[in-house]
């Protein structure tokens, strides 16, 4: 294994963990893997690779659950996200790297805490709630690679069951990450890094599917949010250090 592959190995492991978690819980790739990818690759390529991998693992998961997708319920979320993704890409391209690290760390940490607390808000219900959640998610996904928490909060306030949420979240994940990649382009990675990331997605999909039969929904959720909070705080600390 040459130096290129050695340097790509940590990236592949991060993608594997994030993909396993997302395949297990329906969301969580960016929360778990995003901060580490940002630390490994920098804010620009780290967030964009997070978009690529999250979209890919969502598509893999959707292959099993597409019959339970409700496109009509998802259209307001997807439409609103499509409007704000360009704003997130614009903002990310103009913020200094250290400030962007701080912003990503704060967004990830705050999003994890909000989902942990299961925040309830009347404004996050119905079509208006879907539009608000989609707009927030699209901006955050494009700017920081973290679009899932806003959709999770919408699902909590709407009363979706886990069976309803997972396939619809995967459908949304494919759409919003395609929007983000269209706005920003693909990350600039060497062949070993691309190969390691692809292997991480495929292996993570298999691991997550096996774990889904053995880990309760509550434990999977706590795992996602605990890792997300730790990653957000680490990224925040790195940004503060780089100021």
ZIRA-V189583 format. One record per pair of residues at least 12 apart in sequence whose C-alpha atoms are under 10 Angstrom apart, sorted by the first residue. I is the first residue (numbers start at 0). J is the second residue. D is the distance in whole Angstrom. If there is no record, write none. Layout:
# ZIRA-V189583
I_J_D + I_J_D
This chain:
# ZIRA-V189583
1_191_10 + 2_191_10 + 3_189_8 + 3_190_9 + 3_191_6 + 3_192_8 + 4_189_10 + 4_190_9 + 4_191_5 + 4_192_7 + 4_194_9 + 4_195_8 + 5_191_9 + 5_192_10 + 6_39_10 + 6_191_8 + 6_192_8 + 6_195_10 + 7_39_10 + 7_188_10 + 7_189_9 + 7_190_9 + 7_191_6 + 7_192_5 + 7_193_8 + 7_194_8 + 7_195_6 + 7_196_8 + 8_191_9 + 8_192_8 + 8_194_10 + 8_195_6 + 8_196_9 + 8_199_10 + 9_35_9 + 9_36_9 + 9_39_8 + 9_192_10 + 9_195_9 + 9_196_10 + 10_32_9 + 10_35_8 + 10_36_7 + 10_39_7 + 10_40_9 + 10_45_10 + 10_191_10 + 10_192_7 + 10_193_9 + 10_195_7 + 10_196_7 + 10_199_8 + 11_36_10 + 11_191_10 + 11_192_7 + 11_193_9 + 11_194_8 + 11_195_4 + 11_196_5 + 11_197_8 + 11_198_7 + 11_199_5 + 11_200_8 + 11_202_10 + 11_203_10 + 12_32_9 + 12_195_8 + 12_196_8 + 12_198_9 + 12_199_6 + 12_200_10 + 12_202_10 + 12_203_9 + 13_28_10 + 13_31_9 + 13_32_6 + 13_33_9 + 13_34_10 + 13_35_7 + 13_36_7 + 13_39_10 + 13_195_10 + 13_196_8 + 13_199_8 + 13_200_10 + 13_203_10 + 14_28_8 + 14_29_10 + 14_31_9 + 14_32_6 + 14_33_9 + 14_35_9 + 14_36_8 + 14_48_9 + 14_49_8 + 14_52_7 + 14_53_9 + 14_56_10 + 14_195_8 + 14_196_6 + 14_197_8 + 14_198_9 + 14_199_5 + 14_200_6 + 14_201_10 + 14_202_9 + 14_203_8 + 15_28_10 + 15_32_9 + 15_52_10 + 15_195_9 + 15_196_8 + 15_197_9 + 15_198_8 + 15_199_4 + 15_200_6 + 15_201_8 + 15_202_6 + 15_203_4 + 15_204_8 + 15_205_10 + 15_206_9 + 15_207_9 + 16_28_8 + 16_31_8 + 16_32_7 + 16_199_8 + 16_200_9 + 16_202_9 + 16_203_6 + 16_204_10 + 16_206_9 + 16_207_9 + 17_29_7 + 17_30_8 + 17_31_6 + 17_32_5 + 17_33_8 + 17_35_10 + 17_49_9 + 17_52_9 + 17_53_8 + 17_56_9 + 17_199_9 + 17_200_8 + 17_203_7 + 17_204_10 + 17_207_9 + 17_223_9 + 17_226_10 + 18_31_9 + 18_32_8 + 18_52_8 + 18_53_7 + 18_55_9 + 18_56_6 + 18_57_9 + 18_199_7 + 18_200_6 + 18_201_8 + 18_202_8 + 18_203_5 + 18_204_6 + 18_205_9 + 18_206_9 + 18_207_7 + 19_56_9 + 19_199_9 + 19_200_8 + 19_201_9 + 19_202_8 + 19_203_4 + 19_204_6 + 19_205_7 + 19_206_6 + 19_207_4 + 19_208_8 + 19_209_9 + 19_210_8 + 19_211_9 + 20_32_9 + 20_203_8 + 20_204_9 + 20_206_9 + 20_207_6 + 20_208_9 + 20_210_9 + 20_211_9 + 20_219_8 + 20_220_9 + 20_222_8 + 20_223_7 + 21_53_8 + 21_56_7 + 21_57_8 + 21_60_9 + 21_165_9 + 21_169_9 + 21_203_9 + 21_204_8 + 21_207_7 + 21_208_10 + 21_219_10 + 21_223_8 + 22_53_10 + 22_56_7 + 22_57_8 + 22_59_8 + 22_60_6 + 22_61_10 + 22_165_9 + 22_169_9 + 22_200_10 + 22_203_8 + 22_204_6 + 22_205_8 + 22_206_8 + 22_207_5 + 22_208_6 + 22_209_9 + 22_210_9 + 22_211_8 + 23_60_9 + 23_165_9 + 23_203_9 + 23_204_8 + 23_205_10 + 23_206_8 + 23_207_5 + 23_208_6 + 23_209_8 + 23_210_7 + 23_211_5 + 23_212_9 + 23_213_10 + 23_214_8 + 23_215_10 + 23_216_8 + 23_219_7 + 23_220_9 + 23_223_10 + 24_161_9 + 24_164_10 + 24_165_7 + 24_168_10 + 24_207_8 + 24_208_10 + 24_210_10 + 24_211_8 + 24_214_10 + 24_215_10 + 24_216_7 + 24_217_9 + 24_218_10 + 24_219_6 + 24_220_7 + 24_222_10 + 24_223_8 + 25_56_9 + 25_57_8 + 25_60_8 + 25_61_9 + 25_147_9 + 25_151_10 + 25_161_9 + 25_162_10 + 25_164_8 + 25_165_5 + 25_166_7 + 25_167_9 + 25_168_6 + 25_169_6 + 25_170_10 + 25_172_9 + 25_207_10 + 25_219_10 + 25_220_10 + 26_53_9 + 26_56_10 + 26_57_8 + 26_146_9 + 26_147_6 + 26_148_8 + 26_150_9 + 26_151_8 + 26_164_9 + 26_165_7 + 26_166_10 + 26_168_7 + 26_169_7 + 26_172_8 + 26_220_9 + 26_223_8 + 27_53_9 + 27_111_10 + 27_145_9 + 27_146_9 + 27_147_7 + 27_148_8 + 27_219_10 + 27_220_9 + 27_222_10 + 27_223_6 + 27_224_8 + 27_226_9 + 27_227_8 + 28_49_8 + 28_50_9 + 28_52_8 + 28_53_6 + 28_54_9 + 28_56_8 + 28_57_9 + 28_144_9 + 28_145_9 + 28_146_10 + 28_147_9 + 28_223_8 + 28_227_9 + 29_46_8 + 29_48_10 + 29_49_6 + 29_50_8 + 29_52_9 + 29_53_7 + 29_107_9 + 29_140_9 + 29_143_9 + 29_144_6 + 29_145_5 + 29_146_8 + 29_147_8 + 29_148_10 + 29_223_10 + 29_227_8 + 30_49_10 + 30_106_10 + 30_107_6 + 30_108_9 + 30_110_9 + 30_111_8 + 30_143_10 + 30_144_8 + 30_145_6 + 30_146_9 + 30_147_8 + 30_148_8 + 30_223_7 + 30_224_8 + 30_225_10 + 30_226_8 + 30_227_5 + 30_228_8 + 30_229_10 + 30_230_8 + 30_231_8 + 31_107_9 + 31_145_10 + 31_222_9 + 31_223_6 + 31_224_8 + 31_225_9 + 31_226_6 + 31_227_5 + 31_228_8 + 31_229_9 + 31_230_7 + 31_231_9 + 32_45_9 + 32_46_10 + 32_49_7 + 32_52_10 + 32_53_9 + 32_144_10 + 32_223_10 + 32_226_9 + 32_227_8 + 32_230_8 + 33_45_7 + 33_46_7 + 33_47_9 + 33_48_9 + 33_49_6 + 33_50_9 + 33_52_10 + 33_53_10 + 33_103_9 + 33_104_10 + 33_107_9 + 33_143_8 + 33_144_7 + 33_145_8 + 33_227_9 + 33_230_8 + 33_231_9 + 33_234_10 + 34_46_8 + 34_49_9 + 34_100_9 + 34_103_8 + 34_104_7 + 34_107_8 + 34_143_9 + 34_144_9 + 34_145_10 + 34_226_10 + 34_227_8 + 34_228_10 + 34_229_9 + 34_230_5 + 34_231_6 + 34_232_9 + 34_233_8 + 34_234_6 + 34_235_9 + 35_49_10 + 35_227_10 + 35_230_7 + 35_231_9 + 35_233_9 + 35_234_8 + 36_48_8 + 36_49_7 + 36_230_10 + 36_234_10 + 37_49_9 + 37_99_10 + 37_100_8 + 37_103_9 + 37_104_10 + 37_143_9 + 37_144_10 + 37_234_8 + 38_100_9 + 38_230_10 + 38_233_9 + 38_234_7 + 38_237_8 + 38_238_10 + 40_186_9 + 40_187_10 + 40_188_9 + 41_96_8 + 41_97_10 + 41_99_10 + 41_100_8 + 42_91_8 + 42_92_10 + 42_95_10 + 42_96_6 + 42_97_9 + 42_98_10 + 42_99_7 + 42_100_7 + 42_103_9 + 42_142_9 + 42_143_8 + 42_144_10 + 43_88_10 + 43_91_8 + 43_92_8 + 43_96_8 + 43_99_9 + 43_142_9 + 43_143_9 + 43_183_9 + 43_185_10 + 43_186_8 + 43_187_9 + 44_183_10 + 44_184_10 + 44_185_8 + 44_186_5 + 44_187_7 + 44_188_8 + 45_143_9 + 45_144_8 + 45_186_8 + 45_187_10 + 46_91_10 + 46_103_9 + 46_140_8 + 46_141_8 + 46_142_8 + 46_143_6 + 46_144_5 + 46_145_9 + 46_179_10 + 46_186_9 + 47_140_9 + 47_141_8 + 47_142_9 + 47_143_9 + 47_144_7 + 47_176_9 + 47_179_8 + 47_180_7 + 47_183_8 + 47_184_8 + 47_185_6 + 47_186_6 + 47_187_9 + 48_144_9 + 48_180_9 + 48_185_7 + 48_186_6 + 48_187_9 + 48_188_9 + 48_193_9 + 48_196_9 + 49_140_9 + 49_143_9 + 49_144_6 + 49_145_9 + 49_176_9 + 49_186_9 + 49_196_10 + 50_140_8 + 50_141_8 + 50_143_9 + 50_144_6 + 50_145_9 + 50_146_10 + 50_172_9 + 50_173_9 + 50_175_9 + 50_176_5 + 50_177_8 + 50_178_9 + 50_179_7 + 50_180_7 + 50_185_9 + 50_186_9 + 51_144_10 + 51_173_9 + 51_176_7 + 51_177_8 + 51_179_9 + 51_180_7 + 51_184_10 + 51_185_8 + 51_186_9 + 51_196_9 + 51_197_10 + 52_176_9 + 52_196_7 + 52_197_8 + 52_199_9 + 52_200_7 + 53_144_9 + 53_145_10 + 53_169_9 + 53_172_7 + 53_173_8 + 53_175_10 + 53_176_7 + 53_177_10 + 53_200_9 + 54_169_8 + 54_170_9 + 54_171_9 + 54_172_6 + 54_173_5 + 54_174_8 + 54_175_8 + 54_176_5 + 54_177_7 + 54_179_10 + 54_180_10 + 55_169_10 + 55_172_9 + 55_173_7 + 55_176_9 + 55_177_10 + 55_197_9 + 55_200_7 + 55_201_9 + 55_204_10 + 56_169_8 + 56_172_9 + 56_173_9 + 56_199_10 + 56_200_6 + 56_201_8 + 56_203_8 + 56_204_7 + 57_165_10 + 57_166_9 + 57_167_10 + 57_168_8 + 57_169_5 + 57_170_7 + 57_171_8 + 57_172_6 + 57_173_6 + 57_174_9 + 57_176_9 + 57_204_9 + 58_166_10 + 58_169_7 + 58_170_7 + 58_171_10 + 58_172_8 + 58_173_6 + 58_174_10 + 59_169_9 + 59_173_10 + 59_200_9 + 59_201_9 + 59_204_7 + 59_205_10 + 60_165_9 + 60_166_7 + 60_168_10 + 60_169_7 + 60_170_9 + 60_204_8 + 60_207_10 + 60_208_9 + 61_165_9 + 61_166_6 + 61_167_8 + 61_168_9 + 61_169_6 + 61_170_6 + 61_171_10 + 61_172_10 + 61_173_9 + 62_166_9 + 62_169_10 + 62_170_10 + 63_166_8 + 64_162_9 + 64_163_10 + 64_165_8 + 64_166_5 + 64_167_9 + 64_169_9 + 64_170_9 + 65_166_6 + 65_167_8 + 65_169_9 + 65_170_8 + 66_166_8 + 66_167_10 + 67_162_8 + 67_163_7 + 67_164_9 + 67_165_9 + 67_166_6 + 67_167_7 + 68_163_8 + 68_164_9 + 68_165_9 + 68_166_6 + 68_167_5 + 68_168_9 + 68_169_9 + 68_170_7 + 68_171_10 + 69_163_9 + 69_166_9 + 69_167_7 + 69_170_9 + 70_167_8 + 70_170_8 + 70_171_9 + 72_125_9 + 72_126_9 + 72_129_9 + 72_167_9 + 73_126_10 + 73_129_8 + 73_130_10 + 73_133_9 + 73_167_7 + 73_168_9 + 73_170_8 + 73_171_7 + 74_126_10 + 74_129_9 + 74_130_9 + 74_133_9 + 74_171_9 + 75_125_10 + 75_126_7 + 75_127_9 + 75_128_9 + 75_129_6 + 75_130_6 + 75_131_9 + 75_132_9 + 75_133_7 + 75_134_9 + 76_126_9 + 76_127_10 + 76_128_9 + 76_129_5 + 76_130_5 + 76_131_8 + 76_132_7 + 76_133_4 + 76_134_7 + 76_135_10 + 76_136_9 + 76_137_9 + 76_150_8 + 76_153_10 + 76_171_8 + 76_175_9 + 77_129_9 + 77_130_8 + 77_132_10 + 77_133_6 + 77_134_9 + 77_136_9 + 77_137_8 + 77_170_10 + 77_171_7 + 77_172_9 + 77_174_7 + 77_175_7 + 77_178_9 + 78_129_10 + 78_130_8 + 78_133_7 + 78_134_8 + 78_137_9 + 78_174_10 + 78_175_9 + 79_129_8 + 79_130_5 + 79_131_7 + 79_132_8 + 79_133_5 + 79_134_5 + 79_135_8 + 79_136_9 + 79_137_7 + 79_138_10 + 79_175_10 + 80_129_10 + 80_130_8 + 80_131_9 + 80_132_8 + 80_133_5 + 80_134_5 + 80_135_7 + 80_136_6 + 80_137_4 + 80_138_7 + 80_139_9 + 80_140_9 + 80_141_9 + 80_146_9 + 80_171_10 + 80_174_9 + 80_175_7 + 80_176_10 + 80_178_8 + 80_179_9 + 81_133_8 + 81_134_8 + 81_136_10 + 81_137_7 + 81_138_9 + 81_174_9 + 81_175_7 + 81_176_10 + 81_177_10 + 81_178_6 + 81_179_9 + 81_182_10 + 82_133_9 + 82_134_7 + 82_137_8 + 82_138_9 + 82_178_9 + 83_133_8 + 83_134_6 + 83_135_8 + 83_136_8 + 83_137_5 + 83_138_5 + 83_139_9 + 83_140_9 + 83_141_8 + 83_142_10 + 83_178_10 + 83_179_10 + 84_133_10 + 84_134_8 + 84_135_9 + 84_136_8 + 84_137_5 + 84_138_5 + 84_139_8 + 84_140_7 + 84_141_5 + 84_142_8 + 84_175_8 + 84_176_9 + 84_178_7 + 84_179_6 + 84_180_9 + 84_181_9 + 84_182_7 + 84_183_9 + 85_137_9 + 85_138_8 + 85_141_7 + 85_142_9 + 85_178_8 + 85_179_8 + 85_181_9 + 85_182_6 + 85_183_8 + 86_137_9 + 86_138_6 + 86_139_10 + 86_141_8 + 86_142_8 + 86_182_9 + 87_135_10 + 87_136_10 + 87_137_7 + 87_138_4 + 87_139_6 + 87_140_8 + 87_141_5 + 87_142_4 + 87_143_8 + 87_144_10 + 87_179_9 + 87_182_9 + 87_183_10 + 88_137_10 + 88_138_8 + 88_139_9 + 88_140_9 + 88_141_5 + 88_142_5 + 88_143_9 + 88_179_7 + 88_180_9 + 88_181_10 + 88_182_6 + 88_183_6 + 89_138_10 + 89_141_9 + 89_142_8 + 89_182_9 + 89_183_9 + 90_138_9 + 90_141_9 + 90_142_7 + 90_143_10 + 91_138_10 + 91_139_10 + 91_141_8 + 91_142_5 + 91_143_8 + 91_183_10 + 92_142_8 + 92_183_9 + 94_142_10 + 95_242_10 + 96_238_8 + 96_241_9 + 96_242_9 + 97_234_10 + 97_235_9 + 97_237_8 + 97_238_5 + 97_239_7 + 97_240_8 + 97_241_6 + 97_242_6 + 98_235_9 + 98_238_6 + 98_239_8 + 98_241_9 + 98_242_8 + 99_142_9 + 99_143_8 + 99_234_10 + 99_235_9 + 99_238_7 + 100_143_9 + 100_231_9 + 100_233_10 + 100_234_6 + 100_235_6 + 100_236_9 + 100_237_7 + 100_238_5 + 100_239_8 + 100_241_9 + 100_242_10 + 101_231_9 + 101_232_9 + 101_233_10 + 101_234_7 + 101_235_5 + 101_236_7 + 101_237_8 + 101_238_5 + 101_239_7 + 101_240_10 + 101_241_10 + 101_242_9 + 102_142_9 + 102_143_8 + 102_231_10 + 102_234_9 + 102_235_7 + 102_238_8 + 103_139_9 + 103_142_8 + 103_143_5 + 103_144_8 + 103_145_8 + 103_230_10 + 103_231_7 + 103_232_10 + 103_234_7 + 103_235_7 + 103_238_9 + 104_143_9 + 104_227_10 + 104_228_9 + 104_229_10 + 104_230_8 + 104_231_4 + 104_232_6 + 104_233_7 + 104_234_5 + 104_235_4 + 104_236_8 + 104_237_9 + 104_238_8 + 105_228_10 + 105_231_7 + 105_232_8 + 105_234_8 + 105_235_6 + 105_236_10 + 106_139_8 + 106_143_8 + 106_144_10 + 106_145_8 + 106_148_10 + 106_228_10 + 106_231_8 + 106_232_10 + 106_235_9 + 107_139_10 + 107_143_8 + 107_144_9 + 107_145_7 + 107_146_10 + 107_148_9 + 107_224_10 + 107_227_7 + 107_228_7 + 107_229_9 + 107_230_8 + 107_231_5 + 107_232_8 + 107_234_9 + 107_235_9 + 108_224_9 + 108_225_10 + 108_227_7 + 108_228_5 + 108_229_8 + 108_230_8 + 108_231_5 + 108_232_7 + 108_233_10 + 108_234_10 + 108_235_9 + 109_148_10 + 109_227_10 + 109_228_8 + 109_231_9 + 109_232_10 + 110_145_9 + 110_146_9 + 110_147_9 + 110_148_6 + 110_149_8 + 110_151_10 + 110_152_9 + 110_224_9 + 110_227_9 + 110_228_9 + 110_231_10 + 111_148_7 + 111_221_10 + 111_223_9 + 111_224_5 + 111_225_8 + 111_226_9 + 111_227_6 + 111_228_6 + 111_229_10 + 111_231_9 + 112_148_10 + 112_224_8 + 112_225_9 + 112_227_9 + 112_228_8 + 113_148_8 + 113_149_9 + 113_151_10 + 113_152_8 + 113_224_10 + 114_148_7 + 114_149_9 + 114_151_7 + 114_152_6 + 114_155_9 + 114_220_10 + 114_221_10 + 114_224_8 + 115_152_10 + 115_220_9 + 115_221_8 + 115_224_7 + 115_225_9 + 116_152_10 + 117_151_9 + 117_152_7 + 117_155_7 + 117_156_8 + 118_152_7 + 118_153_9 + 118_155_8 + 118_156_8 + 119_152_8 + 119_153_9 + 119_155_8 + 119_156_6 + 119_157_9 + 120_152_9 + 120_153_9 + 120_155_10 + 120_156_7 + 120_157_10 + 121_153_10 + 121_156_7 + 121_157_9 + 122_153_9 + 122_156_9 + 123_149_9 + 123_150_10 + 123_152_8 + 123_153_5 + 123_154_9 + 123_155_9 + 123_156_6 + 123_157_7 + 124_152_10 + 124_153_7 + 124_154_8 + 124_155_9 + 124_156_6 + 124_157_5 + 124_158_9 + 125_153_9 + 125_156_9 + 125_157_7 + 128_150_10 + 128_152_10 + 128_153_7 + 128_154_10 + 128_156_9 + 128_157_9 + 129_149_9 + 129_150_8 + 129_153_7 + 129_154_9 + 129_157_9 + 130_153_10 + 131_149_9 + 131_150_10 + 131_153_9 + 132_146_9 + 132_147_10 + 132_148_9 + 132_149_5 + 132_150_6 + 132_151_9 + 132_152_8 + 132_153_6 + 132_154_10 + 133_146_9 + 133_147_10 + 133_149_7 + 133_150_7 + 133_153_9 + 133_171_9 + 133_175_9 + 134_146_10 + 134_149_9 + 134_150_10 + 135_147_10 + 135_148_9 + 135_149_7 + 135_150_9 + 136_148_7 + 136_149_5 + 136_150_7 + 136_151_10 + 136_175_8 + 137_149_9 + 137_150_10 + 137_175_6 + 137_176_9 + 137_178_8 + 137_179_8 + 138_175_10 + 138_179_9 + 139_179_10 + 140_172_10 + 140_175_7 + 140_176_7 + 140_178_9 + 140_179_7 + 141_175_8 + 141_176_8 + 141_178_8 + 141_179_5 + 141_180_8 + 141_182_8 + 141_183_8 + 142_179_9 + 142_183_10 + 144_176_9 + 144_179_9 + 146_171_10 + 146_172_8 + 146_175_8 + 146_176_9 + 147_168_8 + 147_169_10 + 147_171_9 + 147_172_8 + 147_175_10 + 148_224_10 + 150_164_9 + 150_168_8 + 150_171_9 + 150_172_10 + 151_164_8 + 151_165_10 + 151_168_8 + 154_168_9 + 161_216_8
